[in-house]
Amino acid sequence: SVKVLQEPSCLSDYVSTSVCQWEMDGPTNCSAELRLSYQLDFMGSENRTCVPENREGAVCTCSMPIDDVVGTDVYQLDLWAGKEQLWGGSFQPSAHVKPRPPGNLTVHSNASHTWLLMWTNPYPSENHLYSELTYMVNISNENDPTDVSVCAGRFLQTSWDSGGWRLP
């Protein structure tokens, strides 16, 4: 009999996808042996099924399409091995967000050896996260990867000038 070693933990991109990951107690063919059912806790919502994929070791992941995330949405999740329920729980996408990465990221240097980073916002303008994202920029020395500088802040624009940060 298969058993769950580490319960599912889930993250949402707050647009269209949530990903759940869990660990089994031993080698498991996730796609052949398991199913994750998920249903929005709302009258008339359909029960959907996700076929998990294997990751490293005994880890399984499921990528679940979700519709128009609202802050109060809660999904009921049930992990099945055939007709045996291995785990049941709930997931609120708005409380567990892993933002999408910036799109089309480019780095330019200018004559004074400062950097200009430019990107596209991965969220549509009507999405709550469009104006709420905070990006962190890690700058490391190619010759010494342990030499890292971190710049963090709320960048509402889609570019960042390194200002005092100079190229070596």
N, C-alpha and C positions, 0 to 999 in steps of 0.2 A: 504494500500500500504506500502511495506517495504522501509525503507530508510537507507542509510549508515550514521552512526554517525561519525565514524573515518575512513578516507580513508585507503586503503591497504598500508601496509609497508612490504617490502620484503627483505629477506636476502638469500645469496647463500653460499654454501659450497665450491664453485669454482671448483667443480668436476662434480657432477651429479644431484644435487638437489637444488632447490630454494623453500623457504617457505614464503608465504604471509599471513598476518594476518590483520583483520579489525574488527571494531565493528559496529553492527547494532543499530538502535535507540530503539529496544525493543526485546523481546524474538523471536527468529527465529530458525526454523529447517533448519540449513544451508544446509545439504545434500539434503533435499527435495525441498527447495525453490530457491537455488542459484547455479550458475555455474560461474567459472572464466575461461574465454578463454585466451589463451596466444599463441603468434606467434613471432618467431624470425623475426626481421625486416631485411629480406634478401630474395631476389628473389627465389621463389619456395619453401619456408619453409611452412610446414603444420601448420594449425591452430589446436591447441590441447585444450582439455577441462579438467579442474580439478574440481572434486566434493569436495566441502569444508566439513570440520568436525566442530562440535560444540566444543568450549572450555568453560571456565568459563563465566558466564553471557551471554551477547549477542555477544560474540567474536567468529568469524569464522576463520579457518585456512585452507590453501590449500598447499599441498606438491606436487611440480611439478618436474617431471623428466626433466632434460635438457641435451643437448648433448655437449660434448667437448667445454667447455667455452673458449672463446677468449676475450681478453681485450676490444675489440670494440663492442661486442654483445650487442644489445638492443632488449628487448622484448616488444611488444605491449600487454597490459593487458586490458581486458574488463570484468566487473562484471555484470552478468545478473540475473534478477528475471523473469523467463519465457522469454517473448519477449521484456521486458523492460530493457534497459541498465541503470544501477544504477551508474556506474562509468567507466571511461576510463583513462588510463595513460600509462606510459612506465617505464621500469625497466632495469637497466644496472647491471648485476650480478657482474662484476668486481669492481664496485663502492660501493657495499653493501655486504661485505663478513663477514660471521660468520664462522671462521675456525672450522674444525672438532676437537674434543678433542683428546688428545694423546691416543694412543691405549695401552692396556695391562700395565697400570701404576702400578708399584710396589714400595713399600717403604721398605728399609732395614736400620737397625741401626747397627753400628759397636761397637767395644769395647770402643771407646772413646766417645760414645753416640752422634755421628753425624749421619746425614741421607744420604742415597744414594737413589735418585729417578731414576727409569729406566722406559722407555716407548718405544713404536714403533711409528714412524712417520706415521700419518694417510693419508699422500699424497704419490702418486707414484713419483718416482724420476724424471720423465719427467714433472711433474707439477710445475708451477712457484712457488707455495707456499712451496714446499718441503724444500727449503733452506731459506725461508723468514719469517718463523713463529717466533713469540716472545711469550714465555710462562711466565705467572705470577704465582708464588708460594705463596700462603697465608698460613702462619703457625699460628695456634691459640692454645691457652692454653685450654686444655680440662676442667680444673677447672674454667676458666674465659674466656668465648668465646669473650669478648670484648678486650682481650689481643691478638692482631694480629700483626704479623710481615709480611712484604711483600718483596719478592725478585722478581725483574723483570729483564729480559734481553733476548737477542737473544741466544737461546740454539740450536746451529746447531747439536750438538751431541744428542744422545738420552739417556743421563743420566745427573744427576746433583748431585754434592756432596755439602752438606750443609756447609761444611767448618767450619766456626766459629759458625754456628747455632747449638746449643746443645739441646738435649732432656732434659726436666725438670727432 
